[in-house]
Amino acid sequence: MRRHVSAWLAGALCAPAIAFGAPAATAQAASGPSPQPYGTNDAGGFYNVLPPGENGFDNAVQFGAFTAIGTVPAHFRDQLPLYENLMYAAPTLTDAEIPQYYKDATFGVRAGDVASTESPRSDVTIVRDAGYAVPHIYGSTRAGVECGAGYAAAEDRRFLMDVLRHASEA
């Protein structure tokens, strides 16, 4: 009998190196599959935007800094200018204006825009872009991709995942 594992569980199983409060860049050096060039296998023209705080990336140190002195974690609200101005453009938004209100979501990371590269195991490589710290996951196996997705989710949302886990146990 074959069992399917959720991305969260896969990340939890393959990500013992994610310590609470440790920054993402401290993971293992990349030794997994090589990332494909920017735009490979892309249909051309993907864009997206997230409201502030939606990336969920914070840890105990960042939470303490925010509550003590109001320091906002990196990438916590960097898409806010895109998102807040979208409502004013919505009634008359044209195709040419879309890049002003949405960020480029083309597959891959442009050369020179790589913030970090990590390989939590030999069949997966996670590359984050410098602009918004979006994880781009490359796997040589399906299990590697699932592990990478869970690993990146745990890096970005471990606090939220833990809160939801405890809420579901109640």
PAKE-679517 format. One record per residue (C-alpha): residue in three letters; x, y, z. Coordinates in steps of 0.25 Angstrom, whole numbers, padded with zeros to 4 digits, always signed. Layout:
<rs>
ALAXYZ
...
</rs>
This chain:
<rs>
MET+0000+0000+0000
ARG+0006+0013-0004
ARG+0004+0025+0005
HIS+0003+0040+0001
VAL+0010+0050+0010
SER+0006+0064+0011
ALA+0016+0075+0008
TRP+0016+0080+0022
LEU+0019+0066+0027
ALA+0029+0063+0017
GLY+0036+0076+0021
ALA+0035+0072+0036
LEU+0041+0059+0033
CYS+0053+0064+0024
ALA+0055+0077+0031
PRO+0061+0074+0045
ALA+0072+0085+0042
ILE+0061+0095+0043
ALA+0063+0100+0057
PHE+0053+0110+0063
GLY+0058+0124+0061
ALA+0070+0120+0051
PRO+0070+0128+0039
ALA+0068+0121+0025
ALA+0082+0123+0020
THR+0088+0114+0031
ALA+0083+0101+0024
GLN+0093+0092+0017
ALA+0101+0096+0005
ALA+0094+0093-0008
SER+0098+0079-0013
GLY+0085+0075-0020
PRO+0080+0076-0034
SER+0085+0088-0042
PRO+0074+0099-0044
GLN+0069+0101-0058
PRO+0071+0115-0065
TYR+0061+0126-0062
GLY+0048+0124-0070
THR+0050+0109-0073
ASN+0037+0101-0075
ASP+0029+0114-0073
ALA+0017+0118-0081
GLY+0021+0132-0080
GLY+0014+0143-0073
PHE+0012+0138-0059
TYR+0009+0149-0048
ASN+0005+0149-0034
VAL+0004+0158-0021
LEU+0002+0155-0006
PRO-0004+0164+0004
PRO+0005+0169+0015
GLY+0010+0158+0025
GLU+0004+0147+0016
ASN+0018+0141+0014
GLY+0017+0137+0029
PHE+0032+0138+0031
ASP+0036+0141+0045
ASN+0043+0134+0057
ALA+0044+0137+0072
VAL+0055+0147+0071
GLN+0048+0155+0060
PHE+0035+0154+0068
GLY+0042+0159+0080
ALA+0049+0171+0072
PHE+0035+0174+0067
THR+0028+0175+0080
ALA+0040+0182+0087
ILE+0044+0193+0077
GLY+0034+0191+0065
THR+0045+0185+0055
VAL+0037+0178+0044
PRO+0044+0165+0038
ALA+0050+0165+0025
HIS+0040+0162+0013
PHE+0028+0164+0023
ARG+0022+0175+0015
ASP+0031+0177+0003
GLN+0019+0174-0006
LEU+0010+0185+0001
PRO+0012+0196-0010
LEU+0008+0186-0021
TYR-0005+0181-0013
GLU-0010+0195-0007
ASN-0010+0202-0021
LEU-0017+0190-0028
MET-0030+0194-0023
TYR-0029+0208-0030
ALA-0025+0202-0043
ALA-0035+0190-0043
PRO-0047+0197-0051
THR-0038+0201-0063
LEU-0026+0192-0061
THR-0019+0188-0075
ASP-0010+0177-0079
ALA+0001+0186-0080
GLU-0001+0191-0066
ILE-0001+0178-0059
PRO+0015+0178-0056
GLN+0012+0191-0048
TYR+0003+0184-0038
TYR+0008+0169-0038
LYS+0021+0163-0037
ASP+0028+0154-0047
ALA+0025+0139-0044
THR+0033+0133-0056
PHE+0039+0120-0052
GLY+0053+0121-0047
VAL+0062+0132-0042
ARG+0069+0142-0051
ALA+0084+0141-0051
GLY+0089+0151-0040
ASP+0076+0151-0032
VAL+0079+0139-0024
ALA+0078+0141-0009
SER+0081+0127-0004
THR+0083+0113-0009
GLU+0081+0101+0000
SER+0080+0086-0002
PRO+0073+0079+0010
ARG+0076+0066+0004
SER+0082+0060-0009
ASP+0070+0060-0018
VAL+0065+0075-0015
THR+0071+0089-0017
ILE+0063+0101-0012
VAL+0067+0115-0018
ARG+0062+0128-0012
ASP+0061+0141-0020
ALA+0067+0153-0014
GLY+0055+0162-0017
TYR+0044+0155-0009
ALA+0051+0142-0003
VAL+0041+0133-0012
PRO+0046+0119-0011
HIS+0048+0112-0025
ILE+0049+0097-0023
TYR+0056+0087-0032
GLY+0056+0073-0029
SER+0061+0060-0037
THR+0050+0052-0031
ARG+0036+0054-0027
ALA+0039+0052-0012
GLY+0050+0062-0013
VAL+0041+0073-0018
GLU+0031+0069-0007
CYS+0042+0070+0003
GLY+0046+0083-0003
ALA+0032+0089-0002
GLY+0030+0085+0012
TYR+0044+0089+0016
ALA+0042+0103+0010
ALA+0028+0104+0016
ALA+0034+0101+0030
GLU+0045+0111+0028
ASP+0035+0122+0024
ARG+0023+0118+0033
ARG+0028+0110+0045
PHE+0022+0119+0055
LEU+0008+0118+0048
MET+0009+0103+0046
ASP+0012+0101+0061
VAL+0000+0110+0065
LEU-0009+0103+0056
ARG-0004+0089+0060
HIS-0007+0093+0075
ALA-0021+0099+0071
SER-0025+0086+0064
GLU-0021+0077+0076
ALA-0030+0085+0085
</rs>
